[in-house]
Amino acid sequence: MDARTWRRAAFALFAVAAGTNVPTPLLLVYRDTLDLGPNVLTAVFGVYAAGLVPAIFFAGPLSDRLGRRRVVLPLMVLAACVSLLLIAAASSLPLLFLGRFLQGAVSGAVFGAASAWVAELSSIAGAGAAGRRAAVAMTAGFSLGPLTSGLLAEYAPLPTTLPYLVHVALVAVALVVARSLPETVDVAAKQPASRGPLVLAKDRRTLLTVLLPLSVCVYAFPSVIISAVPLLVETSAPPVLLTGVLAGITLGAGALAAPLQQRLGPWSAAVGVASGSLGFLLATLGAGTGSPPLLLAAAVLLGSGSGLALASGLALTARLAQPDRRGALSATFLGCAYVGFSAPFIIAVIAERSAVQVPLAMLTGLATLLALRLVRATRKGQTA
């Protein structure tokens, strides 16, 4: 097998990830055309996670049994179909909710299986490289989608149509590229009647106190700055463009930071969460002043923290997973990560009764406490 084969699987992961945040800058367009309030908009943003979490827990273990190809390739077709559905959702709030829910379900199913596929095709390079490659593919996709849709919505015609068509074309190319990828699961082998635990008994504490809390940061960091902040903070910048730029910078910083996991090694988790904590602090200050530069700086830090959390988490997942449970553990990590998508909705609810700076300051404190916990875990050799 060609040592570069993993790149085709990573491109498939990238293409599906690119679609997940295409609607993010368009929320402000939907706000005007459908007359939606902040709570409804953050709910539209977050219902994605409601579809994703059960799907990711289902598809990861399923791909352990049926193989990566049989799960990932059909779901890529469905990802393109969901983007077409979202075109019709521009004039219907129920369709918008349905489209976001299905987008979460389909992309989540792809993420669990395709991350394991990239890891297995990268096995010769080690667990750290496997985690970095999957993380870079996902974060690069996450950044391309909103940046492209924000620019198209601001400067091109058909703002609620063209961004989705671009994503459909990208998925079509990725599907052609991925069709010839080899299967990495021995589906012909007799499957055991019952599966073993996700991790060995000695690693359960690491799973519960390091990997799962770290996972929540992966999407809590970027979702706050690209969803809650643009909706709740008034600035002098054009709102749709600012949302797209914040999303592109946040997720682009994540894509650039993820490879630093190789240099930072076991310290990457603690550094990533510390970066997110500082980002929340700047977001708190930016919310109070309405300063776009402060918000852009917060976006860089929160995006970098997210990328490092994802890369270090996937590396730790690859290290902890039993060979026949890699898809299941990848799904567990990514499924728990999407709990972070609830952060914008929680912020919006609290902000109805207080200034938006209050929930942002609370997140700053929580991230700081987790960073300190990860420093201790790193010194004990519990990170990767």
Short mmCIF file of the C-alpha atoms (twelve columns), coordinates in Angstrom:
data_MODEL
# 
_entry.id   MODEL 
# 
loop_
_atom_site.group_PDB 
_atom_site.id 
_atom_site.type_symbol 
_atom_site.label_atom_id 
_atom_site.label_alt_id 
_atom_site.label_comp_id 
_atom_site.label_asym_id 
_atom_site.label_seq_id 
_atom_site.Cartn_x 
_atom_site.Cartn_y 
_atom_site.Cartn_z 
_atom_site.pdbx_PDB_model_num 
ATOM 1   C CA . MET A 1   0.000   0.000   0.000  1 
ATOM 2   C CA . ASP A 2   1.297   3.450   -0.981 1 
ATOM 3   C CA . ALA A 3   2.402   5.410   2.092  1 
ATOM 4   C CA . ARG A 4   0.473   8.399   0.714  1 
ATOM 5   C CA . THR A 5   -2.860  6.575   0.400  1 
ATOM 6   C CA . TRP A 6   -4.054  8.166   3.631  1 
ATOM 7   C CA . ARG A 7   -4.244  11.509  1.832  1 
ATOM 8   C CA . ARG A 8   -7.250  10.371  -0.194 1 
ATOM 9   C CA . ALA A 9   -9.109  9.319   2.945  1 
ATOM 10  C CA . ALA A 10  -8.141  12.616  4.557  1 
ATOM 11  C CA . PHE A 11  -9.496  14.501  1.529  1 
ATOM 12  C CA . ALA A 12  -12.831 12.710  1.929  1 
ATOM 13  C CA . LEU A 13  -12.868 13.720  5.586  1 
ATOM 14  C CA . PHE A 14  -11.969 17.285  4.592  1 
ATOM 15  C CA . ALA A 15  -14.762 17.510  2.008  1 
ATOM 16  C CA . VAL A 16  -17.499 16.383  4.386  1 
ATOM 17  C CA . ALA A 17  -16.154 18.628  7.165  1 
ATOM 18  C CA . ALA A 18  -16.227 21.609  4.795  1 
ATOM 19  C CA . GLY A 19  -20.004 21.391  4.576  1 
ATOM 20  C CA . THR A 20  -20.695 21.425  8.292  1 
ATOM 21  C CA . ASN A 21  -20.077 25.143  8.771  1 
ATOM 22  C CA . VAL A 22  -21.338 26.433  5.434  1 
ATOM 23  C CA . PRO A 23  -24.606 27.563  7.132  1 
ATOM 24  C CA . THR A 24  -22.791 29.443  9.919  1 
ATOM 25  C CA . PRO A 25  -22.320 32.855  8.201  1 
ATOM 26  C CA . LEU A 26  -25.708 32.377  6.555  1 
ATOM 27  C CA . LEU A 27  -27.437 32.421  9.948  1 
ATOM 28  C CA . LEU A 28  -27.462 36.216  9.729  1 
ATOM 29  C CA . VAL A 29  -29.101 36.006  6.299  1 
ATOM 30  C CA . TYR A 30  -31.707 33.614  7.679  1 
ATOM 31  C CA . ARG A 31  -32.193 35.988  10.619 1 
ATOM 32  C CA . ASP A 32  -33.333 38.723  8.263  1 
ATOM 33  C CA . THR A 33  -35.282 36.627  5.747  1 
ATOM 34  C CA . LEU A 34  -37.071 34.467  8.334  1 
ATOM 35  C CA . ASP A 35  -37.189 37.072  11.152 1 
ATOM 36  C CA . LEU A 36  -35.422 34.875  13.710 1 
ATOM 37  C CA . GLY A 37  -34.210 35.805  17.200 1 
ATOM 38  C CA . PRO A 38  -30.856 34.910  18.822 1 
ATOM 39  C CA . ASN A 39  -32.205 31.883  20.712 1 
ATOM 40  C CA . VAL A 40  -33.681 30.369  17.565 1 
ATOM 41  C CA . LEU A 41  -30.481 31.000  15.617 1 
ATOM 42  C CA . THR A 42  -28.268 29.390  18.248 1 
ATOM 43  C CA . ALA A 43  -30.716 26.472  18.365 1 
ATOM 44  C CA . VAL A 44  -30.390 26.082  14.583 1 
ATOM 45  C CA . PHE A 45  -26.618 26.096  15.016 1 
ATOM 46  C CA . GLY A 46  -26.743 23.570  17.868 1 
ATOM 47  C CA . VAL A 47  -29.324 21.115  16.497 1 
ATOM 48  C CA . TYR A 48  -26.480 19.927  14.272 1 
ATOM 49  C CA . ALA A 49  -24.952 18.303  17.355 1 
ATOM 50  C CA . ALA A 50  -28.272 16.656  18.249 1 
ATOM 51  C CA . GLY A 51  -28.099 14.768  14.964 1 
ATOM 52  C CA . LEU A 52  -24.390 14.160  15.101 1 
ATOM 53  C CA . VAL A 53  -23.907 12.614  18.533 1 
ATOM 54  C CA . PRO A 54  -26.143 9.528   18.147 1 
ATOM 55  C CA . ALA A 55  -24.970 9.021   14.562 1 
ATOM 56  C CA . ILE A 56  -21.297 9.132   15.446 1 
ATOM 57  C CA . PHE A 57  -21.764 6.612   18.254 1 
ATOM 58  C CA . PHE A 58  -23.592 4.313   15.831 1 
ATOM 59  C CA . ALA A 59  -21.402 4.616   12.735 1 
ATOM 60  C CA . GLY A 60  -17.995 4.249   14.397 1 
ATOM 61  C CA . PRO A 61  -18.675 0.768   15.837 1 
ATOM 62  C CA . LEU A 62  -20.606 -0.153  12.677 1 
ATOM 63  C CA . SER A 63  -17.534 0.555   10.566 1 
ATOM 64  C CA . ASP A 64  -15.507 -1.681  12.903 1 
ATOM 65  C CA . ARG A 65  -17.762 -4.536  11.768 1 
ATOM 66  C CA . LEU A 66  -18.689 -3.704  8.167  1 
ATOM 67  C CA . GLY A 67  -15.544 -1.878  7.099  1 
ATOM 68  C CA . ARG A 68  -14.724 1.768   6.466  1 
ATOM 69  C CA . ARG A 69  -15.584 1.851   2.745  1 
ATOM 70  C CA . ARG A 70  -19.107 0.459   3.153  1 
ATOM 71  C CA . VAL A 71  -19.910 3.131   5.725  1 
ATOM 72  C CA . VAL A 72  -18.041 6.206   4.481  1 
ATOM 73  C CA . LEU A 73  -18.721 6.215   0.723  1 
ATOM 74  C CA . PRO A 74  -22.555 6.054   0.841  1 
ATOM 75  C CA . LEU A 75  -22.585 8.674   3.584  1 
ATOM 76  C CA . MET A 76  -20.560 11.042  1.420  1 
ATOM 77  C CA . VAL A 77  -23.361 10.897  -1.148 1 
ATOM 78  C CA . LEU A 78  -25.856 11.698  1.602  1 
ATOM 79  C CA . ALA A 79  -23.714 14.660  2.718  1 
ATOM 80  C CA . ALA A 80  -24.079 16.182  -0.748 1 
ATOM 81  C CA . CYS A 81  -27.838 15.523  -0.701 1 
ATOM 82  C CA . VAL A 82  -28.187 17.331  2.632  1 
ATOM 83  C CA . SER A 83  -26.465 20.400  1.183  1 
ATOM 84  C CA . LEU A 84  -29.057 20.384  -1.600 1 
ATOM 85  C CA . LEU A 85  -31.823 20.158  1.013  1 
ATOM 86  C CA . LEU A 86  -30.409 23.200  2.808  1 
ATOM 87  C CA . ILE A 87  -30.858 25.239  -0.372 1 
ATOM 88  C CA . ALA A 88  -34.604 24.717  -0.040 1 
ATOM 89  C CA . ALA A 89  -34.418 25.621  3.662  1 
ATOM 90  C CA . ALA A 90  -33.783 29.297  2.931  1 
ATOM 91  C CA . SER A 91  -37.520 30.019  3.104  1 
ATOM 92  C CA . SER A 92  -38.578 27.485  5.740  1 
ATOM 93  C CA . LEU A 93  -37.540 27.331  9.391  1 
ATOM 94  C CA . PRO A 94  -38.689 23.691  9.827  1 
ATOM 95  C CA . LEU A 95  -36.600 22.679  6.805  1 
ATOM 96  C CA . LEU A 96  -33.658 24.620  8.208  1 
ATOM 97  C CA . PHE A 97  -33.863 22.695  11.474 1 
ATOM 98  C CA . LEU A 98  -34.276 19.408  9.598  1 
ATOM 99  C CA . GLY A 99  -31.362 20.163  7.288  1 
ATOM 100 C CA . ARG A 100 -29.024 21.033  10.155 1 
ATOM 101 C CA . PHE A 101 -30.098 17.928  12.080 1 
ATOM 102 C CA . LEU A 102 -29.459 15.677  9.067  1 
ATOM 103 C CA . GLN A 103 -26.192 17.475  8.357  1 
ATOM 104 C CA . GLY A 104 -25.068 16.610  11.868 1 
ATOM 105 C CA . ALA A 105 -26.182 12.999  11.571 1 
ATOM 106 C CA . VAL A 106 -24.480 12.379  8.230  1 
ATOM 107 C CA . SER A 107 -21.248 14.237  8.949  1 
ATOM 108 C CA . GLY A 108 -20.954 12.708  12.409 1 
ATOM 109 C CA . ALA A 109 -21.270 9.236   10.970 1 
ATOM 110 C CA . VAL A 110 -18.529 10.053  8.461  1 
ATOM 111 C CA . PHE A 111 -16.218 11.577  11.070 1 
ATOM 112 C CA . GLY A 112 -16.110 8.518   13.326 1 
ATOM 113 C CA . ALA A 113 -15.506 6.029   10.518 1 
ATOM 114 C CA . ALA A 114 -13.268 8.203   8.327  1 
ATOM 115 C CA . SER A 115 -11.037 9.261   11.248 1 
ATOM 116 C CA . ALA A 116 -10.408 5.589   11.986 1 
ATOM 117 C CA . TRP A 117 -9.768  5.004   8.262  1 
ATOM 118 C CA . VAL A 118 -7.160  7.766   8.137  1 
ATOM 119 C CA . ALA A 119 -5.552  6.389   11.313 1 
ATOM 120 C CA . GLU A 120 -5.311  2.868   9.886  1 
ATOM 121 C CA . LEU A 121 -3.894  4.086   6.580  1 
ATOM 122 C CA . SER A 122 -1.360  6.087   8.622  1 
ATOM 123 C CA . SER A 123 -0.440  3.239   10.986 1 
ATOM 124 C CA . ILE A 124 3.113   3.017   9.693  1 
ATOM 125 C CA . ALA A 125 3.701   6.620   10.835 1 
ATOM 126 C CA . GLY A 126 2.522   6.064   14.424 1 
ATOM 127 C CA . ALA A 127 -0.392  7.188   16.582 1 
ATOM 128 C CA . GLY A 128 0.703   10.825  16.760 1 
ATOM 129 C CA . ALA A 129 0.817   11.215  12.985 1 
ATOM 130 C CA . ALA A 130 -2.545  9.480   12.621 1 
ATOM 131 C CA . GLY A 131 -4.165  11.917  15.022 1 
ATOM 132 C CA . ARG A 132 -2.576  14.953  13.394 1 
ATOM 133 C CA . ARG A 133 -3.589  13.918  9.886  1 
ATOM 134 C CA . ALA A 134 -7.238  13.393  10.766 1 
ATOM 135 C CA . ALA A 135 -7.282  16.601  12.810 1 
ATOM 136 C CA . VAL A 136 -5.747  18.704  10.025 1 
ATOM 137 C CA . ALA A 137 -8.200  17.303  7.468  1 
ATOM 138 C CA . MET A 138 -11.199 18.079  9.663  1 
ATOM 139 C CA . THR A 139 -10.108 21.526  10.824 1 
ATOM 140 C CA . ALA A 140 -9.105  22.556  7.303  1 
ATOM 141 C CA . GLY A 141 -12.570 21.578  6.116  1 
ATOM 142 C CA . PHE A 142 -14.224 23.340  9.027  1 
ATOM 143 C CA . SER A 143 -12.392 26.559  8.101  1 
ATOM 144 C CA . LEU A 144 -12.918 26.429  4.339  1 
ATOM 145 C CA . GLY A 145 -16.690 26.051  4.516  1 
ATOM 146 C CA . PRO A 146 -17.629 29.181  6.492  1 
ATOM 147 C CA . LEU A 147 -14.928 31.340  4.939  1 
ATOM 148 C CA . THR A 148 -16.156 30.457  1.450  1 
ATOM 149 C CA . SER A 149 -19.836 30.808  2.289  1 
ATOM 150 C CA . GLY A 150 -19.254 34.110  4.096  1 
ATOM 151 C CA . LEU A 151 -17.465 35.601  1.097  1 
ATOM 152 C CA . LEU A 152 -20.045 34.258  -1.362 1 
ATOM 153 C CA . ALA A 153 -22.959 35.457  0.778  1 
ATOM 154 C CA . GLU A 154 -21.486 38.952  1.029  1 
ATOM 155 C CA . TYR A 155 -20.262 39.479  -2.540 1 
ATOM 156 C CA . ALA A 156 -21.851 36.883  -4.873 1 
ATOM 157 C CA . PRO A 157 -25.427 36.340  -6.056 1 
ATOM 158 C CA . LEU A 158 -27.682 33.641  -4.588 1 
ATOM 159 C CA . PRO A 159 -26.202 33.804  -1.063 1 
ATOM 160 C CA . THR A 160 -28.268 30.880  0.260  1 
ATOM 161 C CA . THR A 161 -27.724 28.690  -2.801 1 
ATOM 162 C CA . LEU A 162 -24.234 29.100  -4.252 1 
ATOM 163 C CA . PRO A 163 -22.280 28.124  -1.078 1 
ATOM 164 C CA . TYR A 164 -24.102 24.790  -0.905 1 
ATOM 165 C CA . LEU A 165 -23.552 24.073  -4.600 1 
ATOM 166 C CA . VAL A 166 -19.825 24.642  -4.126 1 
ATOM 167 C CA . HIS A 167 -19.858 22.084  -1.321 1 
ATOM 168 C CA . VAL A 168 -21.736 19.546  -3.449 1 
ATOM 169 C CA . ALA A 169 -19.066 19.889  -6.143 1 
ATOM 170 C CA . LEU A 170 -16.289 19.404  -3.569 1 
ATOM 171 C CA . VAL A 171 -17.901 16.229  -2.214 1 
ATOM 172 C CA . ALA A 172 -18.312 14.876  -5.747 1 
ATOM 173 C CA . VAL A 173 -14.577 15.271  -6.377 1 
ATOM 174 C CA . ALA A 174 -13.726 13.667  -3.030 1 
ATOM 175 C CA . LEU A 175 -16.021 10.728  -3.751 1 
ATOM 176 C CA . VAL A 176 -14.209 10.024  -7.015 1 
ATOM 177 C CA . VAL A 177 -10.864 10.209  -5.200 1 
ATOM 178 C CA . ALA A 178 -11.991 7.930   -2.358 1 
ATOM 179 C CA . ARG A 179 -13.642 5.212   -4.451 1 
ATOM 180 C CA . SER A 180 -10.392 3.312   -4.986 1 
ATOM 181 C CA . LEU A 181 -9.217  3.429   -1.362 1 
ATOM 182 C CA . PRO A 182 -8.398  0.034   0.164  1 
ATOM 183 C CA . GLU A 183 -10.460 -1.453  2.977  1 
ATOM 184 C CA . THR A 184 -8.528  -1.543  6.255  1 
ATOM 185 C CA . VAL A 185 -10.920 -3.741  8.251  1 
ATOM 186 C CA . ASP A 186 -10.809 -7.516  7.754  1 
ATOM 187 C CA . VAL A 187 -14.553 -7.905  7.270  1 
ATOM 188 C CA . ALA A 188 -14.130 -11.567 6.307  1 
ATOM 189 C CA . ALA A 189 -12.698 -12.451 9.711  1 
ATOM 190 C CA . LYS A 190 -15.110 -13.974 12.203 1 
ATOM 191 C CA . GLN A 191 -16.336 -11.267 14.532 1 
ATOM 192 C CA . PRO A 192 -16.372 -12.070 18.265 1 
ATOM 193 C CA . ALA A 193 -19.766 -12.544 19.906 1 
ATOM 194 C CA . SER A 194 -19.041 -9.675  22.289 1 
ATOM 195 C CA . ARG A 195 -16.616 -6.802  22.045 1 
ATOM 196 C CA . GLY A 196 -14.064 -5.952  24.662 1 
ATOM 197 C CA . PRO A 197 -13.905 -2.631  26.535 1 
ATOM 198 C CA . LEU A 198 -12.993 0.573   24.734 1 
ATOM 199 C CA . VAL A 199 -9.749  0.827   26.723 1 
ATOM 200 C CA . LEU A 200 -7.811  -1.317  29.152 1 
ATOM 201 C CA . ALA A 201 -8.728  -1.053  32.830 1 
ATOM 202 C CA . LYS A 202 -5.509  0.825   33.598 1 
ATOM 203 C CA . ASP A 203 -6.489  3.557   31.111 1 
ATOM 204 C CA . ARG A 204 -10.068 4.175   32.274 1 
ATOM 205 C CA . ARG A 205 -9.085  7.085   34.510 1 
ATOM 206 C CA . THR A 206 -7.276  8.720   31.591 1 
ATOM 207 C CA . LEU A 207 -10.357 8.223   29.424 1 
ATOM 208 C CA . LEU A 208 -12.720 9.800   31.955 1 
ATOM 209 C CA . THR A 209 -10.602 12.623  33.372 1 
ATOM 210 C CA . VAL A 210 -8.400  13.569  30.414 1 
ATOM 211 C CA . LEU A 211 -9.749  12.443  27.038 1 
ATOM 212 C CA . LEU A 212 -13.454 13.180  27.513 1 
ATOM 213 C CA . PRO A 213 -13.085 16.642  29.149 1 
ATOM 214 C CA . LEU A 214 -10.538 17.538  26.467 1 
ATOM 215 C CA . SER A 215 -13.001 16.473  23.782 1 
ATOM 216 C CA . VAL A 216 -15.585 19.072  24.839 1 
ATOM 217 C CA . CYS A 217 -13.060 21.853  24.159 1 
ATOM 218 C CA . VAL A 218 -12.699 20.798  20.532 1 
ATOM 219 C CA . TYR A 219 -15.991 22.425  19.549 1 
ATOM 220 C CA . ALA A 220 -16.846 24.587  22.553 1 
ATOM 221 C CA . PHE A 221 -13.893 26.849  21.696 1 
ATOM 222 C CA . PRO A 222 -14.786 27.596  18.050 1 
ATOM 223 C CA . SER A 223 -18.587 27.440  18.346 1 
ATOM 224 C CA . VAL A 224 -18.659 30.290  20.866 1 
ATOM 225 C CA . ILE A 225 -16.659 32.700  18.718 1 
ATOM 226 C CA . ILE A 226 -18.306 31.826  15.387 1 
ATOM 227 C CA . SER A 227 -21.907 31.514  16.588 1 
ATOM 228 C CA . ALA A 228 -22.656 33.142  19.947 1 
ATOM 229 C CA . VAL A 229 -20.363 36.164  19.644 1 
ATOM 230 C CA . PRO A 230 -21.511 37.409  16.193 1 
ATOM 231 C CA . LEU A 231 -25.158 37.034  17.203 1 
ATOM 232 C CA . LEU A 232 -24.889 38.676  20.619 1 
ATOM 233 C CA . VAL A 233 -22.118 41.278  20.229 1 
ATOM 234 C CA . GLU A 234 -22.609 44.477  18.232 1 
ATOM 235 C CA . THR A 235 -19.630 45.803  16.266 1 
ATOM 236 C CA . SER A 236 -19.056 48.280  13.458 1 
ATOM 237 C CA . ALA A 237 -18.111 45.527  10.981 1 
ATOM 238 C CA . PRO A 238 -20.538 44.117  8.349  1 
ATOM 239 C CA . PRO A 239 -22.163 41.266  10.312 1 
ATOM 240 C CA . VAL A 240 -22.305 38.541  7.638  1 
ATOM 241 C CA . LEU A 241 -18.737 39.202  6.534  1 
ATOM 242 C CA . LEU A 242 -17.514 39.372  10.151 1 
ATOM 243 C CA . THR A 243 -19.146 36.027  10.912 1 
ATOM 244 C CA . GLY A 244 -17.513 34.408  7.893  1 
ATOM 245 C CA . VAL A 245 -14.117 35.930  8.693  1 
ATOM 246 C CA . LEU A 246 -14.331 34.923  12.366 1 
ATOM 247 C CA . ALA A 247 -15.254 31.394  11.348 1 
ATOM 248 C CA . GLY A 248 -12.533 31.187  8.722  1 
ATOM 249 C CA . ILE A 249 -9.848  32.566  11.047 1 
ATOM 250 C CA . THR A 250 -10.945 30.414  13.980 1 
ATOM 251 C CA . LEU A 251 -11.037 27.171  12.089 1 
ATOM 252 C CA . GLY A 252 -8.059  28.075  9.909  1 
ATOM 253 C CA . ALA A 253 -6.013  28.669  13.051 1 
ATOM 254 C CA . GLY A 254 -7.131  25.245  14.212 1 
ATOM 255 C CA . ALA A 255 -5.895  23.662  10.995 1 
ATOM 256 C CA . LEU A 256 -2.524  25.413  11.334 1 
ATOM 257 C CA . ALA A 257 -2.178  24.578  15.029 1 
ATOM 258 C CA . ALA A 258 -3.011  20.881  14.763 1 
ATOM 259 C CA . PRO A 259 0.385   19.910  13.243 1 
ATOM 260 C CA . LEU A 260 2.108   21.539  16.235 1 
ATOM 261 C CA . GLN A 261 1.039   18.468  18.217 1 
ATOM 262 C CA . GLN A 262 4.138   16.764  16.818 1 
ATOM 263 C CA . ARG A 263 6.410   19.447  18.289 1 
ATOM 264 C CA . LEU A 264 4.556   19.903  21.579 1 
ATOM 265 C CA . GLY A 265 4.031   16.183  22.132 1 
ATOM 266 C CA . PRO A 266 2.232   15.337  25.379 1 
ATOM 267 C CA . TRP A 267 2.015   19.030  26.312 1 
ATOM 268 C CA . SER A 268 -0.218  19.837  23.330 1 
ATOM 269 C CA . ALA A 269 -3.460  19.211  25.260 1 
ATOM 270 C CA . ALA A 270 -2.548  21.558  28.115 1 
ATOM 271 C CA . VAL A 271 -1.234  24.235  25.744 1 
ATOM 272 C CA . GLY A 272 -4.366  23.987  23.605 1 
ATOM 273 C CA . VAL A 273 -6.762  24.408  26.520 1 
ATOM 274 C CA . ALA A 274 -4.666  27.264  27.934 1 
ATOM 275 C CA . SER A 275 -4.876  28.966  24.533 1 
ATOM 276 C CA . GLY A 276 -8.647  28.545  24.607 1 
ATOM 277 C CA . SER A 277 -8.813  30.031  28.091 1 
ATOM 278 C CA . LEU A 278 -6.934  33.128  26.934 1 
ATOM 279 C CA . GLY A 279 -9.186  33.290  23.874 1 
ATOM 280 C CA . PHE A 280 -12.287 33.318  26.067 1 
ATOM 281 C CA . LEU A 281 -10.728 36.132  28.091 1 
ATOM 282 C CA . LEU A 282 -10.168 38.241  24.962 1 
ATOM 283 C CA . ALA A 283 -13.688 37.423  23.757 1 
ATOM 284 C CA . THR A 284 -15.018 38.679  27.100 1 
ATOM 285 C CA . LEU A 285 -13.119 41.947  26.668 1 
ATOM 286 C CA . GLY A 286 -14.153 42.218  23.021 1 
ATOM 287 C CA . ALA A 287 -17.804 41.679  23.905 1 
ATOM 288 C CA . GLY A 288 -17.618 44.566  26.338 1 
ATOM 289 C CA . THR A 289 -16.058 46.977  23.859 1 
ATOM 290 C CA . GLY A 290 -17.431 45.721  20.541 1 
ATOM 291 C CA . SER A 291 -13.860 45.692  19.241 1 
ATOM 292 C CA . PRO A 292 -13.376 43.596  16.064 1 
ATOM 293 C CA . PRO A 293 -9.571  43.363  16.602 1 
ATOM 294 C CA . LEU A 294 -10.077 41.818  20.053 1 
ATOM 295 C CA . LEU A 295 -12.605 39.376  18.638 1 
ATOM 296 C CA . LEU A 296 -10.250 38.438  15.804 1 
ATOM 297 C CA . ALA A 297 -7.431  37.832  18.303 1 
ATOM 298 C CA . ALA A 298 -9.807  35.699  20.371 1 
ATOM 299 C CA . ALA A 299 -10.665 33.756  17.219 1 
ATOM 300 C CA . VAL A 300 -6.999  32.925  16.616 1 
ATOM 301 C CA . LEU A 301 -6.504  31.676  20.189 1 
ATOM 302 C CA . LEU A 302 -9.754  29.726  20.364 1 
ATOM 303 C CA . GLY A 303 -9.117  28.181  16.962 1 
ATOM 304 C CA . SER A 304 -5.571  27.210  17.894 1 
ATOM 305 C CA . GLY A 305 -6.812  25.693  21.126 1 
ATOM 306 C CA . SER A 306 -9.435  23.707  19.263 1 
ATOM 307 C CA . GLY A 307 -6.931  22.359  16.734 1 
ATOM 308 C CA . LEU A 308 -4.499  21.265  19.434 1 
ATOM 309 C CA . ALA A 309 -7.306  19.704  21.477 1 
ATOM 310 C CA . LEU A 310 -8.475  17.739  18.448 1 
ATOM 311 C CA . ALA A 311 -4.995  16.585  17.400 1 
ATOM 312 C CA . SER A 312 -3.897  15.624  20.912 1 
ATOM 313 C CA . GLY A 313 -7.234  13.951  21.596 1 
ATOM 314 C CA . LEU A 314 -7.113  11.854  18.429 1 
ATOM 315 C CA . ALA A 315 -3.489  10.930  19.166 1 
ATOM 316 C CA . LEU A 316 -4.469  9.822   22.662 1 
ATOM 317 C CA . THR A 317 -7.436  7.936   21.200 1 
ATOM 318 C CA . ALA A 318 -5.125  6.042   18.845 1 
ATOM 319 C CA . ARG A 319 -2.825  5.210   21.753 1 
ATOM 320 C CA . LEU A 320 -5.561  4.009   24.106 1 
ATOM 321 C CA . ALA A 321 -7.832  2.150   21.674 1 
ATOM 322 C CA . GLN A 322 -7.924  -1.619  21.446 1 
ATOM 323 C CA . PRO A 323 -7.348  -2.713  17.811 1 
ATOM 324 C CA . ASP A 324 -10.936 -3.898  17.274 1 
ATOM 325 C CA . ARG A 325 -12.473 -0.838  18.983 1 
ATOM 326 C CA . ARG A 326 -10.663 1.987   17.194 1 
ATOM 327 C CA . GLY A 327 -13.779 3.153   15.368 1 
ATOM 328 C CA . ALA A 328 -15.826 2.983   18.570 1 
ATOM 329 C CA . LEU A 329 -13.323 4.997   20.620 1 
ATOM 330 C CA . SER A 330 -12.904 7.563   17.827 1 
ATOM 331 C CA . ALA A 331 -16.689 7.895   17.796 1 
ATOM 332 C CA . THR A 332 -16.778 8.299   21.577 1 
ATOM 333 C CA . PHE A 333 -14.182 11.072  21.489 1 
ATOM 334 C CA . LEU A 334 -15.814 12.945  18.612 1 
ATOM 335 C CA . GLY A 335 -19.328 12.396  19.953 1 
ATOM 336 C CA . CYS A 336 -18.408 13.885  23.316 1 
ATOM 337 C CA . ALA A 337 -16.632 16.711  21.491 1 
ATOM 338 C CA . TYR A 338 -19.929 17.853  20.058 1 
ATOM 339 C CA . VAL A 339 -21.320 18.450  23.525 1 
ATOM 340 C CA . GLY A 340 -19.342 21.671  23.121 1 
ATOM 341 C CA . PHE A 341 -21.833 22.784  20.482 1 
ATOM 342 C CA . SER A 342 -24.310 23.460  23.274 1 
ATOM 343 C CA . ALA A 343 -22.128 26.337  24.528 1 
ATOM 344 C CA . PRO A 344 -23.595 29.055  22.231 1 
ATOM 345 C CA . PHE A 345 -27.158 28.201  23.244 1 
ATOM 346 C CA . ILE A 346 -26.237 28.250  26.945 1 
ATOM 347 C CA . ILE A 347 -24.531 31.618  26.469 1 
ATOM 348 C CA . ALA A 348 -27.597 33.012  24.677 1 
ATOM 349 C CA . VAL A 349 -29.895 31.887  27.507 1 
ATOM 350 C CA . ILE A 350 -27.672 33.388  30.223 1 
ATOM 351 C CA . ALA A 351 -27.207 36.582  28.188 1 
ATOM 352 C CA . GLU A 352 -30.970 37.181  28.303 1 
ATOM 353 C CA . ARG A 353 -30.617 37.834  32.040 1 
ATOM 354 C CA . SER A 354 -27.146 39.362  32.164 1 
ATOM 355 C CA . ALA A 355 -24.444 40.871  29.997 1 
ATOM 356 C CA . VAL A 356 -22.892 38.466  27.490 1 
ATOM 357 C CA . GLN A 357 -19.563 38.985  29.263 1 
ATOM 358 C CA . VAL A 358 -20.835 36.955  32.245 1 
ATOM 359 C CA . PRO A 359 -21.069 33.532  30.526 1 
ATOM 360 C CA . LEU A 360 -17.866 34.253  28.603 1 
ATOM 361 C CA . ALA A 361 -16.051 34.941  31.881 1 
ATOM 362 C CA . MET A 362 -17.455 31.701  33.304 1 
ATOM 363 C CA . LEU A 363 -16.048 29.784  30.338 1 
ATOM 364 C CA . THR A 364 -12.690 31.474  30.894 1 
ATOM 365 C CA . GLY A 365 -12.609 30.133  34.439 1 
ATOM 366 C CA . LEU A 366 -13.669 26.603  33.470 1 
ATOM 367 C CA . ALA A 367 -11.061 26.395  30.705 1 
ATOM 368 C CA . THR A 368 -8.361  27.617  33.094 1 
ATOM 369 C CA . LEU A 369 -9.235  24.897  35.617 1 
ATOM 370 C CA . LEU A 370 -9.111  22.223  32.911 1 
ATOM 371 C CA . ALA A 371 -5.746  23.512  31.664 1 
ATOM 372 C CA . LEU A 372 -4.330  23.122  35.184 1 
ATOM 373 C CA . ARG A 373 -5.739  19.577  35.352 1 
ATOM 374 C CA . LEU A 374 -4.078  18.730  32.045 1 
ATOM 375 C CA . VAL A 375 -0.733  20.055  33.257 1 
ATOM 376 C CA . ARG A 376 -0.907  17.542  36.108 1 
ATOM 377 C CA . ALA A 377 -1.996  14.772  33.744 1 
ATOM 378 C CA . THR A 378 0.899   15.520  31.396 1 
ATOM 379 C CA . ARG A 379 3.401   15.268  34.220 1 
ATOM 380 C CA . LYS A 380 1.931   11.842  35.052 1 
ATOM 381 C CA . GLY A 381 2.277   10.634  31.446 1 
ATOM 382 C CA . GLN A 382 -1.487  10.516  30.793 1 
ATOM 383 C CA . THR A 383 -1.495  12.535  27.561 1 
ATOM 384 C CA . ALA A 384 -0.177  11.990  24.044 1 
# 
